[in-house]
Amino acid sequence: MGEPHPEGAAHDEPQLPQHGVGPWPGCRDAWPDDPRYDPELLEHGDRRNVVDRYRYWRLEAIVADLDERRHPFHVAIENWQHDLNIGSIVRTANAFAAETVHIIGRRRWNKRGAMVTDRYQHLMHHPDVADFVAWAHAEHLPIVAVDNVEGARPVDRAELPERCVLLFGQEGPGLSEEALAAADSVVEITQYGSTRSINASAAAAIVMHEWVRRHARR
């Protein structure tokens, strides 16, 4: 006879590994006294979606550490249609240590794809494009719009300033005319197949990685 299966589980269903770490081994006297560590996580384990460097750390301690080494590029997303891709873009911005993610339009956005990474990422809301552009100009940050429109330059051959805002549109309509008009430059991702465009979150990941490839230093 084989090993017993959990009640209701299919016999051929793979058992997925549990990520993270369990409780800190040993008694409380053996716990680290570093204030960055969270007693609750030390006691019960840390199953969060964080790199090993931050295991058992308090949320505030992780954010503070990230603030010491965030990259000088920002990410902005137009949010007129409650696009599901916004959460995934926030998650990617966190992975590449973007300075801040700016939500333009609706304040509420679909956070499902963010996988709670928004807790570690600075976010700023702008009610409209004009407000966002005013902020960017005050910060002396060039706006690099990403859309496959006429006149856009391939991102791998275009200038991508170290300090800038990468501006993304939504799945389907892309960037609004107002946003494109306000941009200092417009870049696109070179494609070779039959589709006119690629997924918005995939495009954002490609452009962010292009910035990282050029400017990030370990």
N, C-alpha and C positions, 0 to 999 in steps of 0.2 A: 504493500500500500504506500501511496505517496504521502507527502507532507499535507497536513490539513490546510484548507483554504479559508480565508476570512468569510464570514457569512455573507452570502449574496454575491461574492466575487466569482467571475468566470474562471474556469480551471486553466485556461490558456492566457489569462490576462497577466501581463508582466507587472511585477511589483516595482514601482518607481523608487529610486533611492531618495532618502530624506536628506535635504540639503541643510547646511549649517552645522552647528556644534551643539552638543548637549550641555548639561550643567558643568560648571567648573569642578574638576576632580578634587576630592579631599574635603575636609571640613572648612567652616567659615574662616578659621584662623589661617588657612592656607590661601585664602583669596588675595589677589593683588590689592594693594592699597592706593593704586593710581586713581585719582578722582575722575578720570575719564570713563572708568568702568561703571556699569549699571548693576547694582546689587540684584535687581530682579532678573536680569539676563544671566548673571553669574549663577543664580540659584536654579533657574528653570531652563537655561540654554538659549541659544541665539539662532533662530531659523530665518532671519531676515535676508533679503537679497542684497547683501553687502559683500565687498571683498574681504578676504581674511584679515587684512590689516585692521579692519574696524570691528572685528568680532568682540562682542560684549561691551562695546562703547556706547555711551549715552548718545541720543540723537543730537543734542546740542554740541557735544564734543566732536562728532563727525562733521557737522556743518562748520564749526570753527576751524577744524583742520583743513577742510576743503577751501575755506576762504583764504587760507595762506598760500594756496597754489592754483587758484582758478585761472583759466586762460583769459586773455583780454578780448575775446570775441563774444558778442551777444547773439541771441537767436530771437527772431520775432515771427509771430504767426498771426495771420488774419483769421478771425473767428466769427464768421457771419452765419454759418450753417451748422454749428455744433459738430464739426468734423471729427470723426473717430480717430483720425491720424494724429491729432494734437497730442494726445497722451504719449504715443510712441515717440514723437519728436522731443517731448520733454525728457523722456527716458534716455534718448540718445544724447541730448544736451548734457544731461548729468554724467553719462559715461565718458564724455569728452571734456568734462569740467568747464563748461561754458560759464561765463560770468553771471548772466541773467537771461531768463526767458521772458519775453514780452508777449502778452496776449492782447491783440487789437480787436476791438469790437465787443462782443458779448463777454461779460465778466465770467460767467459760468462756462466751463468747458468739460468735455468728456475725459475723465481721469483714468478710465479703466486701463488704457494702454500704458500709462505711466508706471504701473506696478509699484506704487507708493514712493517712487523716486522724487516726486514733487516735494516731499518733506525735506529733502536735502538740497534742493535747487532753489535759488532765488527767483522769484516770480514778480512781474510788474504788469499791471493792467493799464491799458490806454483805451478810452472810450471810442476813439476813432483814429483814422490815419493821421489827421492833422496834429493831434496831441502827441502821437508817437514821433512824428517828424520833428516837432518842436523840441521834444526831449533829446533826440539824436543830435540835432544841431547844437543844442546847449552843451552836450557832452563832446562835441567835435568828433563825432563818429560817422564815417561814411556808411551809407546804406547800400548794401549789395543785394539786389533783388534776384531771386532764383525762379526763372520761368522760361519755358521754351517758346518764346515769342520772336517775331522778326527783329533783327538787330542784336539779339543776345549773343554774347561771346562764349565759346566753350570754356567751362570753368577750369579745365586743366591747362588752358593757355591764356587765361585772363589774369589780371592783377587781383590779388586777394589780400587786402591790407591786414597787418597784424591786429590793429585795433579797428574793428568794424562791427556792423550789425548785419547778420544774414537774415534776409526777409523772405519768408515762405508763404505761399497761398494755400488754397484748399484743394482737396481732391475734386477734379472736374473743371471748375471755372478757373483755377489758378489764382493769380494775384489780380486785385481790382485795378482798374485804370488809374485811379488816384494813387495807389501805392506804386505802380510802375512809373508814373510821372514824377514821383517824389524821390525815386532812387537815384543814387549817384552813378550806378552801373547796373547792368543786367547780365546775368550769366545763365548758361544752360548746360545740361549734361548731354554729351554726345551719345546718340543711340544708333544702333545698327540693324534693328529688326523692323517688324511691320507696325508695331504699336506706336501711337502718336506720343504717348507719355508714359511715365512709370509712376508707381505709387508715391504719394506725397511724402510719406514718412521715409521711404527708401531713398528718394531724392535728397531729403534733408540729411540723411545719414551719409550719403556720398559726399555732399558738399562740406559738411562738417569735418569729415575725415580728410578731405583735401586741404582744409585749413590746418588741421593737426599735422598732416604730413609735411607741410611747409614750415610751420612755426613752433610746434610743440617741442619742448626740450625735457627729457627725462631727468 
